[in-house]
């Protein structure tokens, strides 16, 4: 199964979730895989994974597979390839999804992983880790 994690700029929450998921898959020799994208990538000049995500990956002993890859806009992803599309924060991302006419026919799930500055990475990313871990365990069951 392929999972797509989505956030705003594709540099923080979604990239963190992608790396956690793929780490768990690699560790267990699972066939599942994840990728990530952003809903407003062009609004940000910073295009690679954000340092708080890297710092939190390090805390979980995860070496990122795509540390230098640029962020990707969701319009440049073949959504039909993904069985699950998960946006990091419903309040933030659902209006963006609804405003993008290219996304109207796709099914999106929403989590509650709040971004900085509303919630510090030290709180939101461990919460994200637990949600990704739970998702992965459910898929493996």
C-alpha positions as CSV (number, residue, x, y, z in Angstrom):
1,X,0.0,0.0,0.0
2,X,1.2,3.5,-0.8
3,X,0.4,6.4,1.6
4,X,0.7,10.1,0.8
5,X,1.2,12.5,3.7
6,X,0.3,16.1,2.9
7,X,0.9,19.4,4.7
8,X,1.3,23.0,3.6
9,X,4.9,23.4,2.4
10,X,6.0,19.8,2.4
11,X,9.0,20.6,4.6
12,X,7.9,19.7,8.1
13,X,5.0,17.5,9.2
14,X,4.4,15.6,6.0
15,X,8.2,15.0,5.4
16,X,8.6,13.8,9.0
17,X,5.6,11.4,8.6
18,X,7.0,10.1,5.3
19,X,10.4,9.4,6.8
20,X,8.9,7.8,9.9
21,X,6.7,5.5,7.8
22,X,9.4,4.5,5.4
23,X,11.8,3.8,8.3
24,X,9.2,1.5,9.9
25,X,8.7,-0.2,6.5
26,X,12.4,-0.7,6.0
27,X,12.9,-2.0,9.5
28,X,10.2,-4.6,9.0
29,X,10.8,-5.4,5.3
30,X,7.3,-4.2,4.6
31,X,5.9,-3.7,1.1
32,X,4.2,-0.5,2.3
33,X,5.7,2.9,1.3
34,X,5.0,6.5,1.8
35,X,5.7,9.8,0.0
36,X,4.7,13.4,0.9
37,X,3.6,16.6,-0.8
38,X,2.4,20.1,0.0
39,X,-0.6,22.1,-0.8
40,X,1.2,25.5,-1.0
41,X,4.7,24.7,-1.8
42,X,5.3,27.7,-4.0
43,X,4.5,30.1,-1.1
44,X,7.7,29.2,0.7
45,X,11.3,29.8,-0.3
46,X,12.6,27.0,1.9
47,X,12.3,23.8,-0.1
48,X,14.1,21.0,1.8
49,X,13.2,19.3,5.0
50,X,12.9,21.8,7.9
51,X,15.5,21.5,10.7
52,X,12.9,20.7,13.5
53,X,11.8,17.7,11.5
54,X,15.4,16.6,11.1
55,X,16.1,17.1,14.8
56,X,13.0,15.1,15.8
57,X,13.9,12.3,13.3
58,X,17.3,12.1,15.0
59,X,15.6,11.8,18.4
60,X,13.8,8.7,17.1
61,X,17.1,7.3,15.6
62,X,15.8,7.7,12.1
63,X,18.1,8.6,9.2
64,X,16.1,10.4,6.5
65,X,16.0,8.7,3.1
66,X,15.4,12.0,1.3
67,X,17.2,14.7,3.4
68,X,18.1,16.9,0.5
69,X,15.0,16.5,-1.7
70,X,13.0,19.5,-2.6
71,X,9.4,19.8,-1.5
72,X,6.8,18.7,-4.1
73,X,3.4,20.3,-4.8
74,X,0.4,18.0,-4.6
75,X,-0.6,18.9,-8.2
76,X,2.7,17.2,-9.3
77,X,1.8,13.9,-7.7
78,X,-0.1,11.1,-9.3
79,X,-2.8,10.8,-6.6
80,X,-4.4,7.6,-8.1
81,X,-1.2,5.7,-7.0
82,X,-2.0,6.2,-3.3
83,X,-4.4,4.1,-1.3
84,X,-4.4,6.6,1.6
85,X,-4.0,10.4,1.4
86,X,-3.6,11.9,4.8
87,X,-3.5,15.7,5.5
88,X,-1.7,16.6,8.7
89,X,-4.3,19.1,10.0
90,X,-7.9,19.3,9.1
91,X,-8.5,22.9,10.2
92,X,-5.5,24.1,8.1
93,X,-5.6,21.8,5.1
94,X,-9.3,21.0,4.4
95,X,-9.9,24.6,3.1
96,X,-6.8,24.3,0.9
97,X,-8.0,20.9,-0.5
98,X,-11.5,22.3,-1.2
99,X,-10.0,25.4,-2.9
100,X,-8.0,23.2,-5.4
101,X,-10.2,22.1,-8.2
102,X,-7.8,19.3,-9.1
103,X,-8.4,17.7,-5.7
104,X,-12.2,17.5,-5.6
105,X,-12.5,13.9,-6.6
106,X,-9.9,12.5,-4.3
107,X,-10.5,11.1,-0.8
108,X,-8.5,12.8,1.9
109,X,-8.2,11.8,5.6
110,X,-7.3,14.4,8.1
111,X,-5.2,14.2,11.3
112,X,-4.7,16.9,14.0
113,X,-1.0,17.6,13.8
114,X,-0.8,21.4,14.4
115,X,2.1,23.3,12.8
116,X,4.4,25.9,14.3
117,X,4.0,28.5,15.7
118,X,0.7,27.3,17.1
119,X,2.3,24.2,18.4
120,X,6.0,23.5,18.9
121,X,7.7,20.7,17.0
122,X,8.7,19.0,20.3
123,X,5.0,18.4,20.9
124,X,3.5,18.0,17.4
125,X,6.1,15.7,15.8
126,X,6.2,13.1,18.6
127,X,2.4,13.0,18.3
128,X,2.8,12.6,14.6
129,X,5.3,9.8,15.2
130,X,2.7,7.9,17.3
131,X,0.0,8.4,14.7
132,X,2.2,7.1,11.9
133,X,3.3,4.2,14.0
134,X,-0.3,3.3,14.7
135,X,-1.2,3.6,11.0
136,X,1.7,1.4,10.1
137,X,0.8,-1.3,12.7
138,X,-2.8,-1.2,11.4
139,X,-1.7,-1.7,7.8
140,X,0.6,-4.6,8.8
141,X,-2.1,-6.4,10.8
